Amino acid sequence: MGAGHSHKLYRHGDSPVHRLPPHCKIAAALGFVIVVVSTPREAIWAFALYAVLLGAVTALARIPVGLVLRRLLVEIPFVAFALLMPFVVPGEHTELLGISLSVPGLWGAWNILAKATLGVATSVLLASTTELRSLLLGLQRLKLPPLMVQIASFMIRYGDVITDEMRRMSIARRSRGFEARGVSHWGVLAKSAGALFIRSYERGERVHLAMLSRGYRGTMPVIDEVVASRAQWAYAAALPCAALAVCLLGWTL
């Protein structure tokens, strides 16, 4: 984790949220998501308050609302799945605009949409205010298994390398007059995928041998040791603690 690796998801800024240590933000985001998932689906008002809390964090981090909304489009597959539930889930039915819908399916769809949207929005805010390298350091600081941190680190570092390899192979195919237009061309694409796998595997072996020759023994050195103060932990805990209070009210009211 030596060199910095800025990602397009990260938005540069100097807000109080940006300045928080990464492990504080990771713990706060995880705690908030756990509280949201634990909230009863019938407490619709609670999810509205969760959205208000995330809106406050967005304003504090100076992240444009439009940016967050655009990045929420990643959850479209969940939305498509949720929209099918009122039609396929068995149980009591109700009429809505002349359409018979399953009541348990409607509640299930609402449960998925509300919790998935809040979870994705939390992830978007975390990624927008924390560099990927800092996220890895934060996970390491939170004592995540070192092997998992290393796998995530290599995935981030070499994802762009593999993508660039795919781009060069695509250019080579097009320069030879190949254009995938139907099922008959799937064989060529399958062979390209196999060649990409072999090249990636060979590159991984070369990188591993290079690391061993430089003294790698199974662990990566920590370049920056970030220590969070009690005030920073308290600042980060404000979001999950406020959400916890809302959740408890949702279960009692």
N, C-alpha and C positions, 0 to 999 in steps of 0.2 A: 504494500500500500504506500509506495513511495511517492510517486508523482500524483498531482491532483488530476481529477478526471471530472470535469464539469459536464453536466448532461443538460439536454434541452428542456427537461422537466423542471430544472432548477431555475428560479428567478432571482437574480441578484438583488440584494436589498440590505438595508441597515436598520431593520425594525427590531423591537424587543424580542419578537419571535425568532428572527434570524440569529440573534446573538445568543440564544439559549444553547447550552451544550447539547449535542445530538442525542446522548443517551436519555436526557431528561425529556426531550420531545418524543422519542420513541416510546418511553414508558407512559407518557401522558396520552399519546394517541392510542396505544394498546388498551390502557385502562378505560378510555372513553368508549372505544368500540365494544369492549366487553360489557360495559354498562348498558349501551344501546341495545345489544343483542339480548340482554337479560330483561329488558322492559316488556311488559305485557302488550300484545298488539292492540288490545282494546283501548289503551291509554293514548288516543290519537293526539291529545293536547301535549303529551310528553315529547312526542317526536317533533312537534312544532317548536317546543322550547329548545330541543337539541339543535335544531336548525338555526335558531337565534344565537345559541352559543357559538356554533361554527361561524356564523356571520360576524360575530364580534371578533373572533380570532382572525378571520379574513381581513377585517378592517384594521386590526392591530398590526397585522403583518404587511399591510399595504399591498395586498394581492388583488388585482382587478376581478370583480365578480364575473365578468364575461369570460375571463380566462378559466376560472374554476368551472363554470357551466359548460364550456367547450370540452374540457377534459373529462367531464362526467359522462360524455358520450360513450366512453369505454364500457359502460354498463348496459349498453343496448341489448346484448344477449340475455341478460337477466330480465330486462323489461319484456322481451318477446316471450320468454318462458312464463313470466308472471301473468301476462295477458291471456295465456291459454288456460290457466288454472280455473277460472270461473266456468269454463265450458266442459272440463274433463273431470273435475273433482266431484265424486258422488256426495249426496246429502240433500238437505233441504234446499229448495229453489225459490227464487223470487223474481219478479218481473221488473225489468229496467228498460225503458224505451221500447217495450214490446218484445224484449229478448229475455228468455228464461236463463237465469244465471244461478250457479251454485253459491249458496251463502258461505259454506266453509271455503270454497274456492276464492270468493271475494276477499275473505279475511286473510287467506294464505297469500294472495297476490299483494294485498296491502302490506302484509308483514315483510315479504321479500323486497318490495319496492322501497319501503321506508328505511329498513335497516341496511339494505345494500347501498342505497343512495348516500346515507349518512356515513357509512364505512368508506365508500369510495371518495367522498368529499374529504374525509379525514386524511386518507392516503395522499390525495392531491395536495392538500395544504402541507403535509409533512415533506413531500417531495419538492414542493415549490420553495420551501424555506430552508432546506438542508441539502448540501451537496452529497453526491453519492459516496464519495470517499469518507465524508463525515458520518454518514449513516453506517458504513462498515466499521468505523472506529467506535461509534456508539454501540453497535451490537457487540463488539469485542469488549467494550467497557461493561456491558450488562452480562458478561460471562456466558454469552452464547457459545456453544461448542466451537472450538477453533476451526475444525474441519469444515463446518457449515459456513463460517465467515470466509474462509479461503475459497470455497466453491463459488460463493456469491461474488467475491472479489474478481476471480478469474472470468466468471461469466460476464461481468460488467466490462472488464478490460478487453476481452477478446470477442465480445459480441459484434463490435464494429469491424473487427478484422474479418470475421466470417461473413458478415454482410458485404464487405468490400470484395471478398473472394467470389461471392455469388454474383455481384455486379459484373466483375470481369468475365466470368463464365457466360453470363447472359450476352455481353457485348461480343464475345467470341462466337457464340451461336448465331447472333444476328449478322455478323460480318460474313458468315458462310451461307447466308440466305435462309436461315431457319426462322420460322415464325410458328408458334404453337397456336393452331386454329381448331383442333378437335381431338377426339379420343385417339386417333391414329398417331398423334405426336406424344402421347403420354409416355411411351417407351423411352424416348430421348430424354424427357424430363426426369424419368426415374433413374436413368444412367447418370445424368448430371447430379442428382441428389446423392447417388452412391459415390461418385467421384469427389463430391464436396465432403462427404463423411470421411473418406480415406485421407484427403488432404488435411482436414481438421485434426484427425487422429495423429497423423505424422507431425503436424505442427505442434500439437500438444506434447508429443514425445521429445521433440527438439527443445521446447521450452523447459520441460522437466529436467532434461540432462544439463541444460545451461544453468538452471537453478542449483542443481546438485554440485556442479563444478564451482559455484560461488558460495558454497557453504550451507545450502538449504538443508534442514534436518526435520522438516515436518511442521514448523511454525514460522509465521511471518513476524518480523520485528515491528513493534509499535513505534512509529515516528513521533506522534504527538500524543501526549498523555493529558487529556482534558479532565480536570477535576471540577465538579459542580459544587457550588456553595449551597448552604441550607436555603438561602433566599431564592436561588435559582430553582431548587427542587420545589419550594413552596409556590413559586410563580408558575411552574409547569403543572403542578398538581391542581391548580385552580379549575381547569377545565374538567378533568374526570371527577373531582369532588362535587362540583356544581351539578354535573350530570347524575352522579350517584344520588344526590338529594332529590332530583326530579324523579329518578327511578323508584326510590322508596315511596314517594308520594303516589306514583302510578300504581304501586302494589297495594297501598293502604286505602286510597280513595275509591 
